[in-house]
Amino acid sequence: MATRPVEAVVLGAGGRGRQTVGGYARQHPYNLKIVAVAEPDPERRKCFAEEHNIPPARRYPSWEDLLAQPQMAPALFNTTMDQMHFASTMPALAKGYHVLVEKPLTTDPVECVQVVEAAKARKRILQCGYTLRYAPFFRTVKELVANGTIGDLITVQHVEHVAYWHMAHSFVRGNWGNAKRCGSPMILSKCCHDLDILRWIIGRKPVRVASFGSLTHFTAARKPAGAPARCTDGCPVEHECPYSALKLYLTLQPTWIADTISLDTSYDARRKALETGPYGKCVYQTDNDVVDHQVIILEFEGGLTVMFTMEGHSHDNVRTMRYSGTAATIRGHAGLNQISVHHYNSGTTEQITPGATEGGHGGGDPAMIREFLEAVRGDDPSGVTASGEDSVDSHLLAFAAEKARRENTVVDFAAYKADIEKQARAKA
């Protein structure tokens, strides 16, 4: 156990900043102490500061204001919105902070390379918030593939099932529903996690990328007859609509998404938030433009093929997968924390339940923060699993997949990456 906590500042006191980073600091005060916060929403800024005993002089309305000050701690957690990551991480590295930035690193492929090069030049830790790498479930799958349990890996099927309510909350009504506004296509903002975990487990270089997908359901053409602009305005089909904001947010016991729409989770406050904010809008009448389903076909070195599916119309919010090799098949259900290994020669099935999963993302959230703090304490840029440098390919895979989808083409990944790196060098 650490004798003194690592001090850190936090940019952004929203869900990830307050609940994940802030929650870890509250539960592990011996390991992490938050000494300053930047948050534009005054209510969220005040609430976060009071939870961590941050004095008024160290409460800032913007990340620019905080980073205009002399360095206040060795570590910085960047949980701003996606489109702010590059602009805020670059000066944080220049100030001397070690940075853990929520995924994605940036919303532009050239910037991804630039920010990684900046961290290397300044010998600062840059860790990407790829929490799945730290979850016992995915670490177990990686170990099984790496140790030859299934023989030579031939093909992979990976599905991210985005629950219908999560799709409506985050990617229709919410912050990531409009790619122009948030700066990220769906495959980056939601699924770079998955592309990273695939590349990490497979351990080979990507060769080619193809992709197909569209926004099919959450469009004006699907609007029920007579549906008003808001669910609170007396919709005639509200009682039979699974996306009803009244059903999702006005439950007797507030869920985590209720905290997103209002810090005050009382019924009246939530009702008011629905009447005035984006989360009360009819899902068929918002400015959303990101896909609600997409498939990516990947080829890796050695002829290994991968089919990755993101679907936003699931009953459950979970990842499932199948890794097929020459000696066995792995089937996994991350939500149930269950892995089955079907051995061809013996005809037997081995059932595996990975270790403890306390904490968000199957235990990945606290493990990720803990590893970052250990690296900061040792001032060791090589001490994190999901380093910025090691995370570049997963970001570029997302950008390449979106290029393939939009241009109806197959992307040669090596050529695509070389071109991005050339552009980054030109901007250096």
The 8 nearest C-alpha neighbors of each residue, nearest first, counted from 0:
[[1, 2, 29, 30, 3, 4, 27, 373],
 [0, 2, 3, 30, 29, 4, 5, 373],
 [3, 1, 0, 29, 4, 30, 5, 28],
 [2, 4, 1, 29, 5, 30, 31, 0],
 [5, 3, 30, 31, 29, 32, 6, 1],
 [4, 6, 31, 30, 32, 7, 3, 372],
 [7, 5, 32, 72, 33, 31, 4, 34],
 [8, 6, 74, 33, 72, 75, 34, 32],
 [7, 9, 35, 75, 33, 34, 36, 76],
 [8, 10, 76, 36, 75, 11, 77, 35],
 [9, 11, 37, 77, 78, 62, 79, 36],
 [10, 12, 79, 38, 78, 16, 13, 37],
 [13, 11, 16, 17, 38, 43, 44, 47],
 [12, 14, 16, 17, 11, 15, 43, 78],
 [13, 15, 18, 17, 16, 12, 259, 19],
 [16, 14, 19, 18, 17, 13, 78, 20],
 [17, 15, 12, 20, 13, 78, 14, 11],
 [16, 18, 21, 12, 14, 13, 15, 19],
 [17, 19, 22, 14, 21, 15, 16, 20],
 [20, 18, 15, 22, 21, 16, 17, 23],
 [21, 19, 16, 23, 22, 17, 18, 24],
 [22, 20, 17, 24, 23, 18, 19, 16],
 [21, 23, 18, 19, 25, 20, 24, 26],
 [22, 24, 26, 20, 21, 25, 27, 19],
 [23, 25, 21, 27, 31, 28, 22, 26],
 [26, 24, 22, 23, 27, 28, 21, 51],
 [25, 27, 23, 24, 28, 22, 21, 29],
 [26, 28, 24, 29, 30, 25, 23, 31],
 [29, 27, 24, 30, 31, 25, 32, 26],
 [28, 30, 4, 27, 31, 3, 1, 2],
 [29, 31, 4, 28, 27, 5, 1, 3],
 [32, 30, 4, 5, 24, 28, 6, 29],
 [31, 33, 6, 4, 5, 24, 28, 7],
 [32, 34, 7, 8, 6, 35, 51, 31],
 [33, 35, 8, 53, 7, 32, 6, 36],
 [36, 34, 8, 57, 33, 58, 53, 9],
 [35, 37, 9, 58, 8, 10, 59, 38],
 [36, 38, 59, 10, 61, 62, 60, 11],
 [37, 39, 11, 60, 44, 61, 40, 12],
 [40, 38, 60, 61, 41, 37, 44, 59],
 [39, 41, 43, 42, 38, 44, 60, 12],
 [42, 40, 44, 43, 45, 39, 38, 60],
 [41, 43, 45, 44, 40, 46, 262, 47],
 [42, 44, 46, 40, 45, 41, 47, 12],
 [45, 43, 41, 38, 47, 42, 46, 40],
 [44, 46, 48, 42, 43, 47, 41, 49],
 [45, 47, 43, 49, 48, 44, 42, 50],
 [48, 46, 50, 44, 49, 45, 43, 17],
 [49, 47, 53, 45, 51, 50, 46, 52],
 [48, 50, 52, 46, 51, 47, 45, 53],
 [49, 51, 47, 48, 52, 46, 53, 25],
 [52, 50, 48, 49, 53, 33, 47, 25],
 [53, 51, 49, 48, 50, 54, 34, 33],
 [52, 54, 48, 51, 34, 35, 49, 57],
 [53, 55, 56, 57, 52, 58, 48, 35],
 [56, 54, 58, 57, 53, 48, 59, 45],
 [57, 55, 54, 58, 59, 53, 35, 36],
 [58, 56, 35, 55, 54, 59, 53, 36],
 [57, 59, 36, 55, 56, 35, 37, 60],
 [58, 60, 37, 61, 65, 64, 36, 57],
 [61, 59, 39, 38, 37, 58, 64, 62],
 [62, 60, 37, 63, 64, 39, 59, 38],
 [61, 63, 65, 37, 64, 10, 66, 87],
 [62, 64, 66, 61, 65, 67, 87, 37],
 [65, 63, 67, 61, 62, 66, 59, 60],
 [64, 66, 62, 67, 63, 68, 59, 37],
 [65, 67, 68, 63, 64, 62, 91, 90],
 [66, 68, 64, 65, 63, 69, 62, 70],
 [67, 69, 66, 65, 70, 64, 71, 63],
 [70, 68, 71, 67, 66, 94, 65, 72],
 [71, 69, 72, 94, 68, 95, 96, 66],
 [70, 72, 69, 73, 8, 34, 7, 68],
 [73, 71, 7, 6, 74, 70, 8, 96],
 [72, 74, 96, 97, 7, 6, 75, 71],
 [75, 73, 7, 97, 96, 72, 98, 6],
 [74, 76, 8, 98, 7, 9, 96, 97],
 [77, 75, 9, 99, 98, 100, 78, 10],
 [76, 78, 100, 10, 79, 101, 99, 9],
 [79, 77, 11, 101, 16, 10, 76, 15],
 [78, 80, 11, 77, 10, 83, 84, 81],
 [79, 81, 83, 82, 78, 84, 181, 11],
 [82, 80, 83, 84, 79, 105, 181, 106],
 [81, 83, 182, 80, 84, 106, 181, 105],
 [84, 82, 81, 80, 86, 85, 87, 79],
 [85, 83, 87, 105, 81, 86, 82, 88],
 [84, 86, 88, 105, 87, 83, 89, 110],
 [85, 87, 83, 84, 88, 89, 90, 82],
 [86, 88, 84, 85, 89, 90, 83, 91],
 [89, 87, 91, 85, 90, 84, 86, 92],
 [88, 90, 92, 91, 87, 86, 85, 93],
 [91, 89, 93, 92, 88, 87, 94, 66],
 [92, 90, 88, 94, 93, 89, 96, 87],
 [91, 93, 95, 96, 89, 94, 90, 88],
 [94, 92, 90, 95, 91, 89, 121, 96],
 [95, 93, 91, 92, 96, 90, 70, 69],
 [94, 96, 92, 93, 91, 97, 70, 123],
 [97, 95, 92, 74, 73, 91, 94, 98],
 [96, 98, 124, 74, 123, 75, 73, 125],
 [99, 97, 75, 125, 76, 96, 74, 100],
 [98, 100, 126, 76, 125, 127, 77, 75],
 [101, 99, 77, 127, 128, 76, 98, 126],
 [100, 102, 128, 78, 127, 103, 77, 99],
 [103, 101, 128, 104, 127, 100, 129, 188],
 [102, 104, 105, 101, 81, 188, 106, 187],
 [103, 105, 102, 111, 84, 127, 100, 101],
 [106, 104, 85, 103, 84, 107, 111, 110],
 [105, 107, 183, 182, 82, 81, 103, 108],
 [106, 108, 110, 105, 109, 111, 398, 182],
 [109, 107, 111, 110, 395, 419, 398, 106],
 [110, 108, 423, 111, 112, 419, 107, 113],
 [109, 111, 113, 107, 112, 108, 114, 105],
 [112, 110, 108, 109, 113, 114, 105, 104],
 [111, 113, 115, 110, 109, 114, 116, 423],
 [114, 112, 110, 116, 115, 111, 423, 117],
 [113, 115, 117, 116, 111, 112, 110, 118],
 [116, 114, 118, 112, 117, 113, 387, 388],
 [115, 117, 119, 113, 114, 118, 120, 112],
 [118, 116, 114, 120, 115, 119, 113, 121],
 [117, 119, 123, 115, 121, 116, 120, 122],
 [120, 118, 122, 116, 121, 117, 115, 123],
 [121, 119, 117, 118, 122, 116, 123, 115],
 [120, 122, 118, 123, 119, 117, 92, 93],
 [123, 121, 119, 120, 118, 380, 124, 117],
 [124, 122, 118, 97, 121, 380, 125, 119],
 [123, 125, 380, 97, 98, 126, 118, 122],
 [126, 124, 98, 387, 386, 99, 118, 97],
 [125, 127, 386, 99, 387, 385, 124, 100],
 [128, 126, 100, 129, 387, 385, 102, 99],
 [129, 127, 101, 102, 130, 100, 126, 99],
 [130, 128, 127, 131, 192, 132, 385, 102],
 [129, 131, 363, 132, 364, 133, 128, 367],
 [130, 132, 134, 133, 363, 129, 360, 137],
 [133, 131, 130, 134, 129, 137, 196, 138],
 [132, 134, 363, 131, 130, 366, 367, 135],
 [133, 135, 363, 362, 131, 136, 361, 137],
 [136, 134, 138, 137, 354, 353, 139, 133],
 [137, 135, 139, 134, 353, 138, 336, 140],
 [138, 136, 140, 139, 135, 134, 141, 132],
 [137, 139, 135, 141, 140, 136, 142, 134],
 [138, 140, 142, 137, 136, 141, 135, 143],
 [141, 139, 137, 143, 142, 138, 144, 136],
 [140, 142, 200, 138, 144, 139, 143, 145],
 [141, 143, 145, 139, 144, 140, 146, 138],
 [144, 142, 140, 148, 141, 146, 145, 139],
 [143, 145, 141, 142, 147, 146, 148, 140],
 [144, 146, 142, 143, 147, 141, 148, 200],
 [147, 145, 143, 148, 144, 142, 149, 141],
 [148, 146, 150, 149, 145, 144, 143, 151],
 [147, 149, 143, 150, 146, 144, 327, 326],
 [148, 150, 327, 326, 324, 147, 328, 325],
 [151, 149, 326, 147, 325, 324, 148, 152],
 [150, 152, 324, 325, 153, 149, 147, 326],
 [151, 153, 324, 323, 154, 150, 325, 149],
 [154, 152, 303, 324, 323, 151, 304, 325],
 [153, 155, 304, 323, 303, 305, 152, 322],
 [156, 154, 322, 305, 321, 323, 306, 157],
 [155, 157, 306, 321, 320, 305, 307, 322],
 [158, 156, 320, 307, 319, 306, 308, 155],
 [159, 157, 308, 319, 318, 307, 309, 160],
 [160, 158, 318, 309, 161, 308, 317, 310],
 [159, 161, 317, 310, 316, 313, 318, 158],
 [162, 160, 311, 316, 313, 310, 159, 166],
 [161, 163, 313, 316, 315, 165, 314, 164],
 [162, 164, 312, 166, 313, 165, 311, 167],
 [163, 165, 167, 166, 162, 168, 242, 247],
 [166, 164, 168, 162, 167, 163, 169, 161],
 [165, 167, 170, 163, 164, 168, 311, 169],
 [168, 166, 171, 164, 165, 170, 169, 172],
 [167, 169, 165, 173, 172, 166, 164, 170],
 [170, 168, 173, 166, 175, 165, 167, 171],
 [171, 169, 176, 175, 166, 173, 167, 168],
 [170, 172, 176, 167, 287, 173, 169, 168],
 [173, 171, 168, 278, 277, 167, 176, 170],
 [174, 172, 169, 168, 170, 175, 176, 171],
 [173, 175, 176, 169, 181, 170, 172, 177],
 [174, 176, 170, 173, 177, 181, 169, 178],
 [177, 175, 170, 171, 287, 173, 174, 289],
 [176, 178, 287, 288, 180, 179, 175, 289],
 [179, 177, 183, 182, 184, 181, 180, 289],
 [178, 180, 182, 177, 181, 183, 288, 184],
 [179, 181, 177, 178, 182, 175, 174, 183],
 [182, 180, 178, 183, 175, 179, 82, 177],
 [181, 183, 178, 179, 82, 180, 106, 81],
 [184, 182, 178, 181, 188, 106, 187, 185],
 [183, 185, 178, 186, 187, 289, 188, 182],
 [186, 184, 188, 187, 189, 289, 290, 183],
 [185, 187, 190, 184, 189, 397, 188, 191],
 [188, 186, 191, 185, 397, 190, 184, 189],
 [187, 189, 185, 183, 186, 190, 184, 103],
 [190, 188, 187, 185, 186, 191, 192, 193],
 [189, 191, 186, 192, 193, 187, 188, 194],
 [190, 192, 187, 194, 193, 195, 394, 397],
 [193, 191, 190, 195, 194, 129, 196, 189],
 [194, 192, 196, 190, 195, 191, 197, 159],
 [193, 195, 191, 197, 393, 196, 192, 198],
 [194, 196, 393, 198, 192, 193, 197, 191],
 [195, 197, 199, 193, 198, 194, 200, 192],
 [198, 196, 194, 200, 195, 199, 201, 193],
 [197, 199, 201, 195, 196, 200, 202, 194],
 [200, 198, 196, 202, 197, 201, 195, 141],
 [199, 201, 141, 197, 202, 198, 196, 144],
 [202, 200, 198, 199, 203, 197, 144, 141],
 [201, 203, 199, 200, 198, 204, 197, 145],
 [204, 202, 201, 300, 299, 205, 198, 199],
 [203, 205, 299, 300, 206, 202, 198, 201],
 [206, 204, 299, 298, 207, 300, 412, 203],
 [205, 207, 299, 412, 298, 411, 300, 204],
 [208, 206, 411, 298, 412, 410, 297, 205],
 [207, 209, 297, 410, 409, 296, 400, 298],
 [210, 208, 409, 296, 403, 295, 400, 410],
 [209, 211, 295, 404, 400, 403, 294, 296],
 [212, 210, 404, 294, 293, 295, 209, 213],
 [213, 211, 293, 292, 294, 290, 404, 210],
 [212, 214, 290, 215, 292, 291, 293, 211],
 [215, 213, 290, 291, 216, 289, 217, 292],
 [214, 216, 213, 217, 291, 218, 290, 292],
 [215, 217, 218, 214, 221, 291, 283, 220],
 [218, 216, 283, 282, 215, 221, 214, 219],
 [217, 219, 283, 220, 221, 216, 215, 284],
 [218, 220, 283, 222, 221, 284, 217, 285],
 [219, 221, 218, 222, 283, 217, 216, 223],
 [222, 220, 219, 218, 223, 283, 216, 217],
 [221, 223, 283, 219, 220, 224, 226, 218],
 [224, 222, 226, 225, 221, 236, 283, 220],
 [225, 223, 226, 222, 235, 236, 227, 221],
 [224, 226, 223, 227, 235, 234, 222, 236],
 [225, 227, 234, 223, 224, 235, 228, 222],
 [228, 226, 229, 234, 232, 225, 230, 281],
 [227, 229, 281, 280, 284, 226, 230, 232],
 [230, 228, 280, 281, 231, 227, 232, 279],
 [229, 231, 232, 281, 279, 234, 244, 280],
 [230, 232, 229, 233, 274, 279, 273, 234],
 [233, 231, 229, 230, 234, 227, 228, 274],
 [232, 234, 231, 235, 230, 227, 237, 229],
 [233, 235, 237, 226, 236, 230, 227, 232],
 [236, 234, 237, 233, 226, 225, 238, 224],
 [235, 237, 234, 238, 239, 240, 226, 223],
 [238, 236, 240, 234, 239, 235, 243, 230],
 [237, 239, 236, 240, 243, 235, 241, 234],
 [240, 238, 237, 236, 241, 243, 242, 235],
 [239, 241, 237, 242, 243, 238, 236, 246],
 [242, 240, 243, 239, 246, 164, 163, 238],
 [243, 241, 240, 244, 164, 167, 282, 247],
 [242, 244, 245, 246, 240, 241, 237, 230],
 [245, 243, 247, 246, 279, 248, 230, 242],
 [246, 244, 249, 243, 247, 248, 230, 231],
 [245, 247, 243, 244, 248, 249, 250, 242],
 [248, 246, 244, 245, 249, 243, 250, 242],
 [247, 249, 245, 257, 250, 244, 246, 253],
 [250, 248, 245, 246, 247, 266, 251, 269],
 [249, 251, 252, 248, 253, 246, 247, 254],
 [252, 250, 253, 249, 266, 248, 254, 265],
 [251, 253, 250, 254, 249, 264, 248, 257],
 [254, 252, 257, 250, 251, 264, 255, 248],
 [253, 255, 257, 256, 252, 258, 248, 250],
 [256, 254, 257, 258, 253, 259, 14, 248],
 [255, 257, 259, 258, 254, 260, 248, 168],
 [258, 256, 259, 255, 260, 254, 248, 253],
 [259, 257, 261, 256, 262, 255, 260, 264],
 [260, 258, 256, 257, 261, 14, 255, 262],
 [259, 261, 257, 258, 272, 256, 278, 269],
 [262, 260, 263, 258, 259, 264, 269, 257],
 [263, 261, 258, 264, 260, 259, 43, 42],
 [262, 264, 261, 265, 268, 269, 258, 266],
 [263, 265, 262, 261, 269, 268, 258, 266],
 [266, 264, 268, 267, 263, 269, 253, 270],
 [265, 267, 269, 268, 270, 264, 249, 251],
 [266, 268, 270, 269, 265, 271, 264, 272],
 [269, 267, 271, 265, 270, 266, 263, 272],
 [268, 270, 272, 266, 271, 267, 264, 261],
 [271, 269, 267, 273, 268, 272, 266, 274],
 [270, 272, 274, 268, 273, 269, 267, 275],
 [273, 271, 269, 276, 275, 270, 274, 268],
 [272, 274, 279, 270, 271, 276, 275, 278],
 [275, 273, 271, 272, 279, 231, 276, 270],
 [274, 276, 272, 273, 271, 277, 279, 278],
 [277, 275, 272, 273, 278, 279, 274, 280],
 [276, 278, 279, 280, 172, 173, 273, 275],
 [279, 277, 172, 280, 273, 276, 173, 244],
 [280, 278, 273, 277, 229, 244, 230, 274],
 [281, 279, 229, 278, 277, 228, 282, 230],
 [280, 282, 229, 284, 283, 228, 230, 279],
 [283, 281, 284, 285, 280, 217, 171, 172],
 [282, 284, 218, 219, 217, 222, 281, 285],
 [285, 283, 281, 282, 219, 228, 280, 286],
 [284, 286, 287, 282, 283, 172, 280, 281],
 [285, 287, 177, 288, 284, 176, 171, 172],
 [288, 286, 177, 176, 171, 285, 289, 172],
 [287, 289, 177, 176, 286, 178, 290, 214],
 [290, 288, 185, 176, 177, 178, 287, 184],
 [289, 291, 214, 213, 292, 185, 212, 288],
 [290, 292, 214, 311, 213, 310, 289, 215],
 [293, 291, 310, 212, 309, 290, 311, 213],
 [294, 292, 212, 309, 211, 308, 310, 213],
 [293, 295, 308, 211, 210, 307, 212, 309],
 [294, 296, 210, 307, 209, 306, 297, 308],
 [297, 295, 306, 209, 305, 208, 210, 307],
 [298, 296, 208, 305, 304, 207, 295, 299],
 [297, 299, 304, 207, 206, 303, 205, 302],
 [300, 298, 205, 206, 303, 204, 302, 203],
 [301, 299, 302, 204, 203, 206, 205, 303],
 [300, 302, 303, 299, 203, 298, 153, 304],
 [303, 301, 300, 299, 304, 298, 153, 154],
 [302, 304, 299, 153, 154, 301, 298, 300],
 [305, 303, 298, 154, 297, 302, 299, 155],
 [306, 304, 155, 297, 154, 296, 156, 307],
 [305, 307, 296, 156, 295, 155, 157, 297],
 [306, 308, 157, 295, 294, 158, 156, 305],
 [309, 307, 294, 158, 293, 159, 310, 295],
 [310, 308, 159, 293, 292, 158, 294, 160],
 [309, 311, 292, 160, 312, 161, 308, 291],
 [312, 310, 161, 291, 166, 292, 163, 313],
 [313, 311, 163, 310, 162, 161, 314, 160],
 [312, 314, 162, 315, 163, 160, 161, 311],
 [313, 315, 162, 163, 312, 316, 160, 161],
 [316, 314, 162, 313, 317, 160, 161, 163],
 [317, 315, 162, 161, 160, 313, 314, 318],
 [316, 318, 160, 334, 315, 159, 333, 319],
 [317, 319, 159, 333, 158, 160, 332, 334],
 [320, 318, 332, 158, 331, 157, 333, 317],
 [319, 321, 157, 331, 156, 330, 158, 322],
 [320, 322, 330, 156, 329, 155, 323, 331],
 [323, 321, 155, 329, 328, 154, 330, 324],
 [324, 322, 328, 154, 153, 152, 155, 321],
 [323, 325, 152, 149, 151, 153, 150, 327],
 [324, 326, 150, 151, 327, 149, 152, 323],
 [327, 325, 149, 150, 324, 343, 342, 344],
 [326, 328, 149, 342, 341, 343, 324, 325],
 [329, 327, 323, 341, 322, 340, 324, 149],
 [330, 328, 340, 322, 321, 339, 323, 341],
 [329, 331, 321, 339, 338, 320, 328, 340],
 [330, 332, 338, 320, 319, 337, 333, 339],
 [331, 333, 319, 337, 334, 335, 336, 318],
 [332, 334, 336, 335, 318, 319, 331, 317],
 [335, 333, 317, 336, 332, 318, 316, 337],
 [334, 336, 337, 333, 332, 331, 317, 338],
 [337, 335, 333, 334, 332, 352, 136, 353],
 [336, 338, 352, 335, 332, 331, 351, 333],
 [337, 339, 331, 351, 330, 350, 352, 332],
 [340, 338, 350, 330, 349, 329, 351, 341],
 [341, 339, 329, 349, 348, 328, 342, 350],
 [340, 342, 348, 328, 327, 347, 339, 349],
 [343, 341, 327, 346, 347, 344, 345, 348],
 [344, 342, 346, 327, 326, 345, 341, 347],
 [345, 343, 346, 342, 326, 347, 327, 341],
 [346, 344, 347, 343, 342, 348, 341, 327],
 [347, 345, 343, 342, 344, 348, 341, 327],
 [346, 348, 345, 342, 341, 349, 343, 344],
 [349, 347, 341, 340, 342, 350, 339, 346],
 [348, 350, 340, 339, 341, 351, 347, 342],
 [349, 351, 339, 338, 348, 340, 352, 337],
 [352, 350, 338, 337, 339, 353, 349, 340],
 [351, 353, 337, 336, 338, 354, 350, 136],
 [354, 352, 136, 135, 351, 139, 336, 355],
 [355, 353, 135, 356, 352, 136, 336, 139],
 [354, 356, 357, 353, 362, 135, 361, 134],
 [355, 357, 362, 361, 358, 354, 135, 134],
 [358, 356, 362, 355, 361, 359, 365, 363],
 [359, 357, 362, 365, 356, 364, 361, 360],
 [358, 360, 364, 362, 361, 363, 357, 365],
 [361, 359, 363, 362, 364, 131, 130, 358],
 [360, 362, 356, 134, 363, 359, 358, 357],
 [363, 361, 356, 358, 357, 134, 359, 360],
 [362, 364, 134, 133, 130, 360, 366, 361],
 [363, 365, 367, 359, 130, 366, 362, 360],
 [366, 364, 368, 367, 363, 369, 358, 362],
 [367, 365, 369, 363, 364, 368, 133, 370],
 [366, 368, 364, 370, 365, 369, 133, 363],
 [369, 367, 371, 365, 370, 366, 372, 364],
 [368, 370, 366, 372, 371, 367, 365, 373],
 [369, 371, 373, 367, 372, 368, 366, 374],
 [372, 370, 368, 374, 373, 369, 375, 383],
 [371, 373, 375, 369, 374, 370, 376, 368],
 [372, 374, 376, 370, 371, 375, 369, 377],
 [375, 373, 382, 377, 379, 371, 372, 376],
 [376, 374, 378, 372, 377, 373, 371, 379],
 [375, 377, 373, 374, 378, 372, 5, 379],
 [376, 378, 374, 379, 375, 373, 382, 372],
 [379, 377, 375, 376, 374, 380, 124, 123],
 [378, 380, 374, 377, 382, 381, 375, 124],
 [381, 379, 124, 382, 123, 378, 122, 374],
 [382, 380, 379, 383, 386, 124, 374, 384],
 [381, 383, 374, 379, 380, 384, 370, 371],
 [384, 382, 386, 385, 381, 371, 370, 374],
 [383, 385, 386, 382, 132, 389, 381, 126],
 [386, 384, 383, 127, 126, 389, 390, 129],
 [387, 385, 126, 389, 388, 383, 384, 125],
 [386, 388, 390, 126, 125, 389, 115, 127],
 [389, 387, 386, 390, 391, 115, 116, 125],
 [388, 390, 386, 387, 391, 385, 392, 384],
 [391, 389, 387, 388, 393, 392, 386, 385],
 [390, 392, 394, 393, 388, 389, 395, 387],
 [393, 391, 395, 394, 390, 396, 389, 195],
 [392, 394, 195, 396, 194, 395, 391, 390],
 [395, 393, 397, 391, 392, 396, 191, 398],
 [394, 396, 392, 398, 397, 393, 399, 108],
 [395, 397, 399, 393, 394, 398, 392, 400],
 [398, 396, 400, 394, 395, 187, 399, 186],
 [397, 399, 395, 401, 400, 396, 402, 394],
 [398, 400, 396, 402, 397, 401, 395, 403],
 [401, 399, 403, 397, 402, 398, 210, 396],
 [400, 402, 404, 398, 403, 399, 405, 397],
 [401, 403, 399, 405, 400, 404, 406, 398],
 [402, 404, 408, 400, 406, 401, 407, 209],
 [405, 403, 210, 401, 211, 407, 402, 406],
 [404, 406, 402, 403, 407, 401, 408, 211],
 [405, 407, 403, 408, 404, 402, 401, 409],
 [408, 406, 404, 403, 405, 409, 210, 211],
 [407, 409, 403, 406, 410, 209, 404, 402],
 [408, 410, 209, 208, 403, 411, 207, 407],
 [411, 409, 208, 207, 412, 403, 408, 399],
 [410, 412, 207, 414, 413, 415, 206, 409],
 [411, 413, 415, 206, 207, 414, 410, 416],
 [414, 412, 416, 415, 411, 417, 206, 205],
 [415, 413, 417, 412, 416, 411, 418, 410],
 [414, 416, 412, 418, 413, 417, 411, 419],
 [415, 417, 419, 413, 418, 414, 412, 420],
 [418, 416, 414, 420, 415, 419, 413, 421],
 [417, 419, 421, 415, 416, 420, 414, 422],
 [420, 418, 416, 422, 421, 417, 109, 423],
 [419, 421, 423, 417, 422, 418, 416, 424],
 [422, 420, 418, 424, 419, 423, 417, 425],
 [421, 423, 425, 419, 420, 424, 418, 426],
 [424, 422, 420, 426, 109, 425, 421, 113],
 [423, 425, 427, 421, 426, 422, 420, 113],
 [424, 426, 422, 423, 427, 421, 420, 419],
 [427, 425, 423, 424, 422, 113, 421, 109],
 [426, 424, 425, 423, 113, 422, 116, 117]]
